[in-house]
């Protein structure tokens, strides 16, 4: 019997045989301990409420907003819950890169390509912890809103399938989600390390704001007003903390997101440009060339695994009838 969370989106089997996208959004997570066990990573965003979560031998209280990143070997158990509202994403590592499975991302049996090494960072919150140690990620308001919005838009795209680009578009939002969660996880680890030291500089709040809002128009003056300081002080503190100016940091962040989507999807370059806060194609292309040494299209041709493997050929062209979605925990589907 297939695991109930082989919640796979299936193309027309006559025209696109065996196409699967092992990615599912659950808008009302119920903390079932077995859903996804052995076959899926689970990312649970708790948006409201309090409770106690058990993951293996680890047991700890939480107060929303917080996100839990569970790998396929971990079962959650929720106790002492009070008005908990949560949504979740279930996924197989192959959603990030078709070459990935649970064994390869832990113990690669071969030399990995540079892009594969970069993609492996996506799994840090799910894998890099000592046995018996679990680390929930406490979120600030901005990060929580961004993660909630990305989870919801992943689900909307998976359900709507408005055109033939729905698989890449759904995955591109999912990749953005992983980047935001990875940053929030890294920030929480750093705060634990510094917990016995003086409070972190104000620049940390600015960094988290940039990661949550990089697609918006952001100026130094806007940031100074938001964080109740002046531009000179903000610029000095930020450079001292990061070694970069605010605009340089923001630009590199945007280019990192663009590069991730370019190498892991076939989403239109113009759509990617807008997703990372650019409105002018010439400006975006010139900025990306400074970052990567080539144009966005050249970067994709050199690094996109979908082009190398021909995976893109299995996606439905625009105008095709949408595929059926198996999004009920009770539906059995073949692997």
N, C-alpha and C positions, 0 to 999 in steps of 0.2 A: 504494500500500500504506500502510495506517495505521501510524503510529509504534507499536511494541509497547507503549509505556507510555501509550497511550490506554486505560488500565486503568479502565474506566468501569463504574459500577454502574448496571444497567439495570432499570427497573421493567417490569412486565407491559406489553408494547407495545400490547396491545389496549385497555387501560384508561388507560395513562399513556404516550402516544406521545412518543418523543424525550426522555424524562427521562434526564439524565446528571449524575453527580456526579464530576467529574474530580479525584478524590482517592484516593490509594493508599498503603497502608502496606506496606513491605517489611521483614519481621522479620529478614532475613539479607541485608543489602546486600552486593553483590559488586563494586561499583565499575565496572560496565560503562560505558564512556565514552559510548556512544550512547543508552542507555536514557533517554528523556525529552528528548534533545537537540532543541531547536527547538520543543518543545511543553509542557514542564513545568519548573517550579522543583523543585529537589531539596535536601532537608535531610537531611544525613547525620550521625548521632550515633555517634561511635566510643566504645564503652564499655570496651573492653579492647585492650591491645596498643600497639605503636609502629610507625612507618613513615614514609615520605616520600610526600607527595601533590603531584602536579603539576596545576595548573589554568592552561592557556594557558602564558604565559611564566613564571608564578610557580611556584616549587618550594620546598617547605619541609618540615622534619621535624615530627612531632607525637608527643605522648604522651597517651594517654587519661586522663581524659575530655575530649573536644573535639568541637565541632560545626562542620560546614562547610555554608554556605548558598550553593548554586550557582543562578545563574539559567539560563534556557533556552539561552543562548549559550555555556555553559561545559561542557567535558568534563573529568571527573576521571581522573587516572591514578595508580594506587597502586603504589609500588615499595618495595623493602626492608621488606616487611611482616613483622611478628613477632607471631603470635598475635592478629591483629586480629579483633575481634567488633564488628559495627556493625548498626544498623537505620536505616531511612530513611523519609521521607515525600516523595511526589511530588504536585505539585498545580498546577493552573492558577489564575491570579489571580481568576477568576470564582468560585472557592470562597469567597473573602472577600466579594466583592460582584459580583452578576451583571452589573453595568455594566462591569466591568474586563476588559481584555485587555492583552497585552504592550505594545502601542503606547500605550494611554491612561495606564497607570501611569507611563510614562516621559515622554510629551509630551502632556498633555491638550489636546485640540483644542477644548475647550469649558470654560466655567466649571463647577467642581465644587461639589456640595453640601457643606455642612459635614461631614456624616457620611462622605462619600467622601474628603474631605481627611483625616479622622481614620483611616479605614481604610488610606490610603496608607502610613501609618507602619509598617504590618505588613511592608512590603517593604524597609525600610531595610537589613537585613543582606544582602539579595540584590542591591541595586542601587547603593548609595551608596559607590562607591569609584572611584578613578582608573583609567584604562585600564592594564592590566597589573599592577594591585595587587590582591591577594587577602588577606582577613583572616579566618583561622580564629578561632573563639571558644573560648578555653580556659575550661573550666568548673570551678567549685568542686564539692565533693561534693554539696551540697544541690541546686544547680541541675541537676547531671547526673541525680540521682535523679528530680527533678521532670520534666525533659524526657523521660527514659526512660519514666516512668510514663504521661505524656500521650501519647507516641507509641504505646505499647502499647494504651492504652484507645481511641485513635482506630481502630487496627486491629481491636480486638475488636468495636467497634460496627459497623464497616463489614462485618465478616464475619457477625456474629450477626443483625442486622436484626430485633430481637425484636418490634418493633411499628412502627406507621406513623410514629413520630417519629424513626426511625433517621437520616434525612438531617440533620435539625436537630441531633440529639444528637451525631452524628459531627462535624459542623462546629463545634459549640460547644466540644468538646474541642480541636479543631484551632485555633480562635481563641485559646483559652487558651495553647496551645503557642506560637503566634506571639508572644503578649505576653511570655511567659517568655524566649523566644529573643531578642526585641528588647531586653529589659532586660539580658540577659547580654551582648549585643553592645555596647550603650551602655556598660556597665561596663568591658568590655575596651578600648574606645576611650579611655575616660577614664584607665584605668591606663597606656596607652601614652603619653598626653599628660603624665602625672605621673611617668613612669619616671625622670626625672632630678631629681625633687623628693623631699622626705621621704616616707616611706611614708604611704599614706592612713590616715585615722583609723579607729578600731575601728568607728565607725558604719557604714562600708561593708559590713562583714561582717553587721551587723544588717539592713541594707537588703536584701542578697541573701537572707538567711534569710527575711525577710518575703515576698519575691517567690516564694520556693519553697514557703512553707507557709501562705499567707494563708487557706486554707480550714480550717485547724486553729484550735483555741482557743489564743490567745496572750495572755499577760499580761506586764506589765513585770517582775514578779518572776521569771517563767519565763525571760525573756531575760537578766536579770541573772545567774541561776544558770548558764545555758548559756554565757555569755561571760565568766564568772569576774570579775564586778565587782558593784557595788551599784547599786540602782535610781537613786539620786541622780546618781551619776557617769554611768551609762548615759544617763539622760534628758538631762543637760546636754550630753554629747558628741553625742548624736543631734540635739538641737535646734540645736546649733552647726553641724552638717554639713548639715542639711536645712531648717532654718527651721521645722520642725514638731515636735510631740510624736510619740512612737512611735505612740500610739493614733490620732492624727489622720492620720498617714501611712498606717497600716494600713487605716483606714476608707476613705480616698480610693482606695487601691489596690484594695480590694474593690469599691468602687463603679465604678471604671474597668472592671474585668473584667465586672461585671454589665451595665454600659451597652453594652459591646462585644457581649456575647451577645444582649442585648435588640434591638439595632438590626440584627444580622446573622443572627438565627435566629428561629424561632417556638417555641423551647423553653419549656415551662411555667415561669411565674414562680416557683412554689414550688421547682422543681428548681434554677433559677438561684440562688435564695436560699441553698439548702444548699451549692451549689458554691462560694459565696464566703464560707462560714463563718458564716452566720446560721441559727438554728433557730426563730426566732419571726417570723411574717409581719408582725405589727404593727411590731415593732422594725425589720425590714428596710425596710418601706414608709416609715416615718418617717425613717430614715436616708437612704434614696434621695431622698426629697423634699427634704431639706436639701441634698443634693449637686447634684441636677438641677433642682430647682424644680417637680417634678411627680412623680406616682406612677410606678412601673415600667410599668404598663399604658399610661398617658398618654404616657410617653416612647417606648414601642414604637409606638404609633399614629402618633406624629409623625415617627419616624425610621427605622422598619424598612422597608428597600427591598423585602423580600419581600411585605409587605402592599400596597405601592404597585404592584408589578408583577404580583401574583397568582401568584408562583412557588409559594407554599404550596399552591395548589390542585392542584399536580401531584404532591404527595407522597401515598403510599398511606395510607389510614386504618388504624387499629389493627385487627389481626386478618387482614389480607390476607397471602397467601403472600409470603414474602420474594423479592426480585428475585434474578436470577442475577448472580454477581460474576465479572467477567473479571479474575482476578488472576494470570494466568500470562503471563510475558513473551512467550511464543510465540503468544498468541491475537491475532488481528487483529479489530478492530472498526471500524465506520464512525464518522466524525467527525460 
